[in-house]
C-alpha cells in the first residue's frame, strides 16, 4: 500500500514539474506574442514557435501538432490545479488555439482548431 502511494505521488509530482517547466517558454512566448500592429511574418513566426512546427506543413501535421500541444491542457488535468495555475494554463491553451488559427489561415486551411478531447 505504501509503495502504491509513493508511486502515485511520484507520478503526480512528475506531472506538476513537467507542467511548470512547459510554462517557462510560455512566459517568453507571451512577450513575443504578436500584437495587432505586428507584421504577418512576425505573427506567423510566433505561431510556428508556439506550435513547434516548421513550414511548409500539411493539414494533418498541423492538426497533430495542435493536439499534442493542447494535450497538456486537458480539463481533466487542470481540475486539480490551484486557481492561479489553472488560469495560466487556460491562457496558454488560448495562445495555442490562436497560433493554430494564424498558421491555418496562412496556409489557407480551415481555421477552426480540431477537437482535442
Secondary structure, 3 states (H helix, E strand, C coil): CHHHHHHHHHHHHHHHHHHHHHHHHHHHHHHHCCCCCCCHHHHHHHHHHHHCCCCCCCHHHHHHHHHHHHHHHCHHHHCCCCHHHHHHHHHHHHHHHHHHHHHHHHCCCCCCCCCCC
